[in-house]
Amino acid sequence: MVSQESKLKKVLGLGDVMGIAAGQIIGAGVMSLTGIAIGMTGSGVTLAFILSSIITIFTILPIAVMGSAMPTTGGLYRYTSRLLSPKLGFFWMLLFILGNLTIAMYAISFADYLQGLVPSIPIMPAAFLILTVTFLTNIAGVKFAAIVEKYMVIILLLALLIFAFWGTPEVNDSVFNANDMLPNGIVGFFTAVALLSFATGGAQVIAELGGEMKRPGRDIPLTILVTTIGVGVLYAFMATIAVGVLPIETVANQPLTDVARAILPEPLFLFFMVGGAMFALATTLNATFSWVTKGLLVACEDGWLPKSLGKVNERFGTPHWLLTVFYIVGLIPIITGLSLGTISALGTGVFLLANIIPIVAAIQLPKKYPDAYRNAPFKLPPTALKFSVGMAVLLLFVQGYFLLTSLSVKYLIGTLVYMAAAALYVIIVGNSRKISRKDDFSSTTDSIQNDPNGLVPSQGKAPTATEV
């Protein structure tokens, strides 16, 4: 029987994945979370962005190594389920689904900026509309979505550079003092750093698209590192302008609309609002739909969910039912009226803690796939890899703790109940069904082994298929 995964098309080049990664990173983070972070730590937001970018590099290095050694569809799920255990893999997947409540954050933030241009436009219908448009764009195929993403990102970067160029001379340096940088103390600062990890992170999602890339072994680590560093530098400039032009109390917990209006001529203000703010959010939303289904697609093939749920459309090569699942996940917070602060803290906190699991899986890579590890275009020495994993686990745990404990009791209890229910589902289904844990990395790496440039490694000896 032909797997649904095999119907995915290898059409993504380096430019495509760079566009997807940049579009994923530049979005709700700088456009919406900047104001929320200013509310937490005042003018310390610039330092919070810088520290968050550094931390992000540490936390994604193990993923870059795994992505280079064994690129595959649904990378984080597959690495966890094959290198650790199928049950841990699907437990991570269930947490991943909860974390994607943040899909709504992009749509709501887009609507906030649209309302800044046209005050009569209501938030909920506008958020629903952009969510639906990007959902339908991705139904039409990942290549089409990637082309749309690439051109939107070009316009987006131009708009952000205009904002940085015009805003830098207007910055009041006097706000960068101890009192204004730590108005809520060290706890407020590190909570902001944790929150902004959602803004500076995101490039690692490229590991989900390995099965649809032309040269994934090279492009995954290159894209992850280049886009994270480049966008982190841009964010530092953006944050400095956001907090240094108008009084801090005016911009705290607000989008960048007022700052942009203060520094830009009217035509450039309109260009920034549309090509910068709104495109930033639209590109992130569009990029998310392009990769978010891949791990769940593999999980359906493994038997955790009905295989019919992972059916790939014959015409467009997209998993339309799984896209619909995440469309609904993003729709729920819009309909229920959750605040941006709650959505971002809950979703990001769950993501940070959940991603400890696939990060730990990287330790098993040199043992289980020595050939793939040895021949990877990008790798760390075993000792450095273990150190990187240890640092990543510590940083992810601390950041996740800060965010989840900032939630009200009812949301914290709800999250814990969801986690317990997820664990129970994994135990019951894992013990009652035959769940695949076969070595199927070769499904996305066979062609790489024959790559004349040696850009992606050959595989080590594969373990035989077993069951839970």
N, C-alpha and C positions, 0 to 999 in steps of 0.2 A: 504494500500500500504506500503510495507516494505521500510523504509528509507535507503538511501545510507550509512548513518552514522552507522547503525546497522551492516553493513557488515565488518566494521573495526574489527580487531582481538585483543583481550586482551592478548598480548604476552610479554609485556615489564616488566622485573623485575628491582630491584634497580640497579644492575650492568649495565643493559642496559641503563637506563636513566642517571646514573652517567656518562657513557661513552659518551652519546649524549650531555649532558650538558658541560662536559669538552671539548669535541671536538668542540662544538659551541663557547665556550669562547676562547680557545687557537687557534688562527688562524690569520686572517688578522690583528688583533689588535697588537699583539706583533711583528709579522714578518714584517708588512708593516707600520703600523701607528707609531711605535716607531721612525723610522727615520723622519717621517713627524713632530711628536711632538718635536723631538730634534731641528728641524728647527724653531719651534715656541718658544721654551723656553730653549734651550741649555741643560745644565746639570740639570736644574730643572725638567727634564722628570721623574726622580725617584720619586720626591715628587708629581709630577702630577699623576703618577700611583697610589701612595698610597692614595692621596686624592680622586681620581676617584673611587677607590675600596670602600672607606668609603661611598661616595655618592651613589654608586650603591646599597649598602646594604640598605640604607634608601629608595631608590626608588623602591626596589623590595619587601619590607616587606608586603605591602598590597596585592600584587599578591600572595605571599606565603600563606597568610591567606585565601584568596579566593580559592586558589588551594587546600588547606587542607580541607576547609569546604565543597566545592562543586566541586570536580574534574570532568572535563568534556572535551569532544573534542572541540577544538577551543576555549580555555578558555577565552582569552582576548575579542574576539568578543562576545561570549555568555554572559560573565559577563556584558559587556557594554549594549548589547541589551536587556537583561532581567532585570538588576538592574537599568538602567537608561531609555533608550528608544531605539526602533528598529532603528530609524533614526540616532541617535548618533552612534549606533553600526555599521551601514554600512558606515557612514562617516568615522569612525575610520578605517574600513577595506580598504576603497579607499586610505587613507593616508598610510596605512600599505603596500599596493601594491607598491606605489611610493617609499617608503623607501627601498624596496627590490631591488632597483637598486644596492645596495651594494653586491648582489650576484656576480655581475661582478668583484667586488674588489677582492674577493677570487680567482677567476679564473685568473685574470690579475697578481695578486701577485704571484700565483703559477708559472705562465709563466716567471715572472721576475727571480725567483730563479732558475728555470730550465735553463734559458739563462745564469745565472751565472756559471752553470756547463758546459753547452754546448753553447758557444757564437753564434754558427751558427743557433741555433733554433730561428725562428721568434716568436714574442710575440703573435700576434693575433691567428694563428692556434693552438698554444699550449694552450692558454686560452680557445679556443673553444673546444678543445679535452677534457680537464679535466672537463669542464662544462657538456659536453655530457656524459662522463663516469659516473659521479656522478648522473646525471639525470636518466640514464638507471639503475643504481644500485638501486635507490629508486623505480623505476617502478616495480622492482622485489619483492618488499615487505619491510615493515618497520622492520621486524625481521631480515631479511638478511642484510639490511642496518645497523641495530644496532650491529650485530655481527661484520661486517666489521669495524664499527666505534670503537668498544671496543678494538680490537687488534691493530688498528692504533694508538689509544690514548696511549696504553701501550708503544709502540715504540717511540711515540712522547715525552712522559714524560721523558723517558730515555735519549733521545737526548738533551732535554732542560736542564736536570740535569748535563749532561756532559759539556754543554756550560757554565753553572753556576760554576761548580767545577773548570774547567780549567781557566775560565776568571777572577774569583774573585782575585787571587793573582796579576793579571796584571793591576788592576785598579789604575789609578793615582788620588789620593784623592784631589789634588790641583785644579781640575776642579770644585769642588763643592764650589764655592764662589759666592758672590752676583752678580758680573758682568756676570759670565758665566751661572748662573741659571736664570737670568731674562734679557736676551739680548733684548727682545722686550717688556719689562715692564710687569706690572701685567695683562694687557689685553692679551698679548701673552701667559702668563702662564695659565690663566683661559680658554682661547680658547683651549689650549692643554688638560687641564683637561676635558673639554667638549668633545673633539674629542676622548679621551681615554675611555670615558664612553662606547663607542662602543666596546673597547677591554675588559674592565672589566665586562661589562654586557653580557647578553646572556643566563644565566642559567634560567631566567624566562620563556623562550620559552617552557620549560618542561610542563608548564600549558596547552599548546596546545595539549598535548598527553595524557591527563587524561583518555580518553575513551579507550586507548590501553594499559593502565598499569594494572598490577595485584593488586597492593596495593597503589593506587594513593594518598590517604589521608595522608599517612605517607611519601611516597617517594617524592612528589612534594616539600614540604617545606624543607625536609632534603637535597635533591639534590641541591636546589637553594642556601641554605646557605653554605653548605660545599664546593661546587665547587667554589662559588664566593670568599670566604675567602682564600681557598687554592691556587687558581690560582692567586689571587691578590698578595700574598706573593711571589710566583714564579716570577711574572712580575716585582716586585720591584728589585729583583736580576738581572733579564735580562736587565732591563733598566740601572742599574748602570754600568754593563759591557759594554753595547752598547755605552754609552757616555764617559766612563772613560778609554778606552784603546787607541783609536786613536784620533787625533785632532777633535774637534767638527765640524769644517767646512768640514771634510772628511766624516763624518757619517750623517750629517744633510740631511734630505729628501732622504736618501738612505736605501735600505734593509740591513739586518745584515750580508750580505755576506762577506764584507771586514773585519769586526770584527772577524767573525768566522775563516776566513783564517789566521788572525794574531795570534790567540791564540791556535788553535787546530792543532795537527799533521794531515797530509794529510788523513789517513784513517778515523780519527774521524771527520775531516772537511766534508768529503763525506757523512758520516753517519748523521751528523747534517743537511746538506743541503737536504738530501733525507728524513730521518726519522724525522727530526725536522721541518725545514722550510716548505718543500713541503707537509709533512704529516699534519702539523698544518693547512695549507690552505685547503688541501683536506678533512680533517675531519670536518672543519667548513662548507665547501660547502656541504658535504654529510649530516651533521646534519641538515643544513638548509632545504634541500629538504625533510627530514623526518618529519618536523613539519609545514612547511610554508603554506601548503594547508588547514590545518584543519579548521581554521576560515571561509575561503571562502567556504568550503564544507557545513558548517552549514548555511551560508548566502544563498547558492543556495537552500537548503531545505526550508528556510524561504520565498523564493520568490523574492529576490532582483535580482537574475540572473536566467537564464533558468536552471531547475533542471537537464537537460541532461548534462550540463557543469560539474556538480558534480558527475557524474556517477563513481562508484567504480568498478574496475576490479574484476570480479568473481574469477579469478584464484589467483591473488596476493593480493587482498584486498587493492589496492591502487587507489587513484583518479587520473587516468592517464591524463585526460584532464586538470585538475587543475595543476598538475605537469608541464604540457606543457606550461601553462600560465606563470608560474614563470621561466621556462627555457627561454622563449622568453624575459621576463623582464630582466633577467641576460645577455642575448645575446645582447640586444640593445646597452649598453655602450661599449661593446667589438667592435662591428661593427662600431660605430660612433667615436671611439677613445677618449672618455672622459678620463681625467687624473685621477689618483688615488686620488689626493687631492680633486678634484671636486666631484667625486663619494662618497668619505667618508664623506665630509662635508655636501653634499646635503642629502644623505641617512640617516646619523646619525641624522642630525638636524631635519628632518621630523619625524623620529622615536621618538625622545625625546619629541617633541611637541605633537605628536599623542597619545603617551602613557599616557599623562595627563588624557585623557578621561576614560580609564579603571581603572586607579588609583582612580579617584573620585568615581567610582562605588562601591568601597569597603566600603564607608561610609554607603551605603544602606543595606549591608549584615546583620547586626544585626537586622534591622527592618523588612526586608522582609523574612528572613530565620533564625529566632531566634534559632530553634532547631539545625540546621546545624552549626550555629556559636558557640553555646554553647558546642556542642559535638566534635568540630574540634580537631584533634590531636595537631594542632599548631594554636594558636590564640593570639591576644593581647587584653587587656581590652579595652572597647569602647573608653575611653578617649585617651589611647595610640594609638589606631587605627586611630582616627581622627588626632592626632598630626602627626603620621607617614604619613598619606595622605597629610596633609598640607605641611610638609617638602618636600615630594616627588614632589608635584606639583610645589613648588617654585624652587627646584633644576632642575627639568626637563625643566621648562620654561627658566631659566637663561642659562643653557647649550645649549638648542636649539637656543636661541637668538644669543649667541656668534657664533655658527656654521653657521647659515643661513645668518647672516649679514657679514660673512667673504667671502661669494660667490660674484662673479661678478654680476652686475646689471641684465644681461640677464637671468642668472639662478634664481636669486631671483624673478624676474618678472614671469618667467615661472612657478616657484613653486606656487606663489600666484594665477596665472591663473588656474593651476591644482586644487588647493584647492577650488576656486570659482566654477569651473565646477563640482567638486565632490559634493559640497553642493547643486548645482542646480539639479544634477541627483537624489540625495536623496530626495529632496523636490518633484520633479515631479513624480518619481516612487513611493515614499511613499504615495502620495495622489491619485495615479491612480490605484494601485494594492492592493490586500489584502495581507498584510505582516504579517507573523506569529510573535507573541510575547508570545507564549505559554510557560509554565513552563516545560521544558524538561530536566532539570538537572537530573531527575530520570532515564533517559536513560543510564546514566553512573554511577549512584550511587545506584541503586536498589540492586546490588549484594554486595555492600559495607555495606549496612544496616545489612546484615546477616553475616558479617565478625565476626567470633568468637573472634578475638582479638580486635575488636572495633577500628580498625585503621582508619576507615573513618566514618563520622557521618551519622546519619539518617537525612532525610529532614524535614523541617518545613512544615506547611500547604501550599500547592501550590495554587497560584492564578489561576483562570480559564483562558482559552485561550481567547485572545482578538485580535482585529485587530487595525492597525494604523488608 
